Amino acid sequence: MIEEIAGQIIQLIQLNNILLFVVLFVFLIIAYKVFQCAVKALIFGAIAASFPVIAYFAGIQLPAIFVEMSFLSRILWFGFFGIMAYIFYFLATHSLRTMRFVLSPFKRMFKEKPKVVEKNKTIYVKEEDD
């Protein structure tokens, strides 16, 4: 009796270790994806922040809202807007991907069935590409 309980406890401990490694692996994958997103957002923000500098050297006038700001404030605002634009783009593309994945079974379910013309001949309806 005690040996059976001890055996079950050992199995639970082993399962918990496996579960712990699975959770750790999933966490590392998610952390890597978040890091990739953050690096891309920073690159996009740096590119956007360089716009006021390029506009200054090219002699391009910025909109009136940015005229009274200091040069550093303009750079920071453009960088911030660039990061926000990337985050909006990231969320939009990933939500569209998720919706396509979620709705793909319904797309297959409502796809047109092949039409039978004669007993042995079948004509398939040409599918439209997305």
Secondary structure, DSSP 8 states (H G I E B T S, - for coil): -HHHHHHHHHHHHHHHHHHHHHHHHHHHHHHHHHHHHHHHHHHHHHHHHHHHHHHHHHT----GGGTTS-HHHHHHHHHHHHHHHHHHHHHHHHHHHHHHHHHHHHHHHTS---EE-SSS-EE-------
